[in-house]
Amino acid sequence: MVMSYQNPHAPITPMDEDVAQNEDIENENRRKMAAMITSLDYGVGRITSALEKTHQLNNTIIIFLSDNGGHLMMPSGESLGSSNLPFRGAKCTLYEGGVRTPAFIKIPHLITPGQVNSSVKYDGLFHISDWFPTIVSLAQLDPRLLKKELQFQDDKKPYLDGIDHSETFKQLLDETQKAEAPRDHVVLDIDPVFNQAAIIKGKYKLIVGKAAFMDFDQVYPLIDDNSIQNEDIVVNASYYKISPNISQQMRAYAETQTKYAADPLKCLNLDCMTKDKLLFDLSWDVTESNDLSWRFSAETDELYETLRTYSNRNHKPVEPKFFEDQNEEAKKDDVWTPWLLNSTEV
């Protein structure tokens, strides 16, 4: 079963009873955001309670994840009360605040009664496409699901880009084994439409194109681990600054969508993008405050060439299409979206 909650998401319109449960939060926007998450918690609780009452909880793998980091502000300038501390950036950016999200997986059949080490942290790279092969393995489904191939032009390409992490999870829970992460790099984006691309490989992260200089981000000052635990900082999300150009950047982002729908780009690969680059060492600079591209040019070039390899694959990327609900072409092709790109009404 897949349960995709709308919360938390704009418009921030929580129920009064959920707001009351978060009255200790002084910042109004932050309090409303927390109330939206309270509602989400309640919904998830109903599911786990139902599983427990029907004696299925200990035979159910539960995965909880998010699609992106917190969104800071609407194009109108309205603050949404989000915080991605201590990471820079937010939804719609390729900084860690936009692409690194919390997740957990509960795997009852890997836990033995009385096991001390039943909750562990996984620091390996994990991409959304990795869930399918990992689930197939953990749920002991037919492995032939992972061996299909698709025909792209004249060459056969692997059906899956995802990597199975199930053995790593087992190793993490077994104190006698050393856990080895199977993924050594992840491509975050190659998007000529929005002129941005990024990749993480090992400890380095490369950002290319508009994303390498855009103001649409959220920057935290350098703070130590003790400061991150400070309740006032976390609860009120007051320890950051937002670029004064963020509203303008948000409007430009939305305009790019509508302009592309009217006049699609002919070139959809990395070579069509601007060559601005940023290189960060995430092993010590999780706030992405120190560009190292000028100092480590070889590493920068290596990551760029890896991006180019992906960009130049034989099968072209699917061109994004943006439809209004009332668009007759969208209805004819059975393509629907809940978003009205040119409307402020929800």
N, C-alpha and C positions, 0 to 999 in steps of 0.2 A: 504494500500500500504506500502511495505517495501522498502526503498531506502538505500542500503548499499554502502557507498562511500569507495573507496580505500584510499583516502586522510584522514589524513596525514599518510604516511607509506613509508618505504624504497621500492624502491630507491628514494632518495630525488632529484627529477628532476622537479622543478617548471618551469612554463612558465615565460619568461622574463618580461612580463607586470605585473605579480604578484610580482616578486622580486622588481620591481621598486616602487611598492606601499609600500614596507617595507624598503626603503633605510635608514630610521632613525635608524635601528637596526645595530649596529656596527659588532657584531659577525656574520661571514659569514654563519656558519652552522645554527645558530638561525634564521637568515634572510631568508634562504631557507625554513626552517620549517614553519615559519610564512607565507611565500608565498604559501605553500601547503594548509594552512588553509584558506588563502584568496580565493583560488580557491573553497574550500569547501563551504565557506560562499556564494560565487556567485551561486553555484549550489542549495543550500538550498533556496536562495532568489528567484530563478526562480520558484521553486515549490510554495512558499508562494504567489508570485505575480500572478501565474496562478490561485491559489485558490481564491485570492481576485478578479481578473478580472471576474471569473465565479460565483461570489457571493456564494462561498462555504467555505470561510475562517472561518466565524463565526459558521459554523456547522461541523467543523473538529477538532478532537483532534489531536494535534501534539506532538510527543514524540521525544526528541533528546537525544542520549546517545552514549557512547563509550564502546568498549569491554575490554579495559585495559588501564593502565597508559602509559605514554610516554616511548618509547624505547630509550635507551641512546646511544648504540654503536653496530655496526656490528661486527661479529667475526673477521673481518680484522683489527679492531681497529678504523674504520671510525666513527667519532662522528656524531650523527643525529640531534643535536641541540635541543633535548627535555629537558623539565624541569617539574618536579612534585612537585616543591616547594609548601608547606614546608614539604612534606611527604618524607620519606625514601623509597628507592627502585625504581623499574621501571618494565616495562613489563617483564614477566617471573619470577618475584619474588612474594612472598606472603606478602611483606611489603605493607603499605598503598599506596605507590606510584605506585604499580602494580595493586592493586585491588580496590582502591577507585577512582571512576571516576565521573566527573560532569555530571549532566543530568537535563533536565527540561521537564515539561509537560504543555501544554496549553489546558485548558478545558473551552471553551467559555460558554457552557450551565450552568456552575456552577457560573458564574459571573453575577450579576444583574446590570442594568444600574446605573451608579453613585456610584458603590461600591468603598469604599476607600481602603479596604484591599484586593486588587485584585492580589497581588503578594506576596507570602510568601515562606519562606525557610523550608524545611522538613529535620530534622536531624535524622529521624528514619532509622533503618537498612532496606535495600531494596536489594533483590536478583533478578538476571535476570529472574528467573522463576516466579517472582511475577507479571510480566507484563501481562501475559495472563489472569489470573482471574481478574486483575484490569481493563483491557480493556473490557473484557466481561461485567463487571458490569457497567462501565462508558458509554459504547456504547449501553447498554440495550439489549444485545443479549440474546439468549435462555440460561437460567441458567443451563439447562440440560447438556450443554457442560462441566460443572465443576463437574458433578457427575458420570462420567464414571469410570469404574474400569478396571485394567489390571490384567491378571492372571500371577503371578510369582510362578513357581513351584506349590506347593500345597496350597498356601495361596493367598488370595486376598489382594492386597495392593492399597492404594489410587492412583488414576490416576495422581493427581497433588501434587507436593511439594510446588507449589506457593501459596502465600497468597494474598488475595484481600485487597488493601490499599485504595479503593475508598472512604469508609466512613471517613477515616482519612483525605483525601484530602478535603472532604466537611467540616469537623470540622475545619480544618486549615483556611478555607476561611470564616468561620462563627465565628465572634469574641465573640459570646455568648456561644460557646462550647469549651470544653477543648479537644484538639486533643490527642488521644492515639495511639501510634504505635503498630500495631498488631504483629510484628515480634520481638522476644526477642533474637534470635541468628541466625547466618548464618554460614554454613560450607563453607569455601572458597576453600578447596581442600583436597582430600585424594588420593594421587598419589604415589603408591609404585614404579612405573617405574622411576620417578624422585626423589623418596625418600623425599617427602615433603607433609605436611598437615598443615591446619590451621583452626581455628574457632574463631569467635567473639561472645561473650555472655555478654550482659550488657555492662559494661565499660571495660571488660577484653578481651584481644586477646592472644591466644596461637598459637605458631608456633612450629612445630615438624619436626624432620628429618634434611636433608641436609640444608633446608632453614634456620635452626636455627644457622648456622655458615658460610654460603657461603659468599664470598666476592663480588658477583655480585649484587651490590647495589649502591645507591647514598645517601650519608649522608649529611644532612644540619646541621650546628651548631645551637644551641638553639638561636632562634631569637624571638623578640616580634612582636605583630600584626602590629606595625608601620613600622617595617623593611620589612614586607611582602609587604606592599603597596609601598615600594620604587621602583620607575620606573626603575632605572638602574639595580636593582637586578632581577626584573621580566623580563624585556625586553632582557637583555643579558645573563640571566641564568648563571651568573658568581659566584654565591654565594654557590657553593657546591664543594665537592671533589669526585672524582671517584677512586675506588680502583685500584691500579696498576695491579691487577690480573684480571680485568674485561674481557679483551680479551680472556684470557685463560679459564675463566669460560664460556664465550659465546661459545667457540669452544667445550668445554666439554658438554654443553647443547645440541648442535646440534648432537654431536657424540652419545649421549644417545639415540636419536631418531632412528638413523640408526642402532645402535647395537640391539635395541629392536626389530626392524623389522626382523632381522636375527635370533634372539634367544629370543623369548618372555619369560617373567617371569612366573613361575608356581604359585607363591603366589602373590595375589593382595588384601591384606588388611593391616590394620594399624600395626598388629603384626610383619609384615615382614620388617618394617622400623627401622632405628636407633632411639634411644629414646632421642636424644638431644632435649631440650625444651627451649623456650623463652616465658616469660609472660610480657605483656605490659598493662598499664592502659591508655587507649586511652582518658579518660576524661581530662587528663592533659599532656600526653606524646604522642602527635600525631606524633612526629618525631621518635618514637620508639627507643629511645636512652638508656632507663633504664630497664634492665631485672630484673623483680621482682619474678621470679620463685623460687629463693632461700628463699625469705621472705614469700611468700604466697603459700606454698606448697599445702594446702588444695584446694585452688582455681585452682591451676595448675592441680591437680589430677582430680578435678571435670570436667574441660573442656576436659581433655584427655579421660575420660570415656565417655563423650558425643560423641566425635569423634569415639571412639571404637564402640559405639552403632550403629552409622551410617555405619561404616566399616563392621560390622558383620551382616548386614541385609541379609535376605535369598537370595535375587536376587544378583547375582554377577555383578560387574561393567563391562561395555563393554570394552573389551581389545582394546586399541588404535592401529590402523594400519596406517602405513605411506607408501604412494604409490608415485612412480614417474609417471609422465604423460604417459610415454611410457610403463608402466607396463601392460602386457597383462592380468594378473589376475584382476587388477583394472578395466580395460576396460570391461572384461567379467562380473564383478559384478556391473557394472554401478557406480563405485566409482571413482570420479575424484577430483583432487586437482590442483590449479594453481601453487603450489610450486614444485620446483625441488630441493630435499634435498641435492643432491650431486653436484649441479651446482651453479656457481657464476653468471651465465647469467640469465637475466630476460626478 
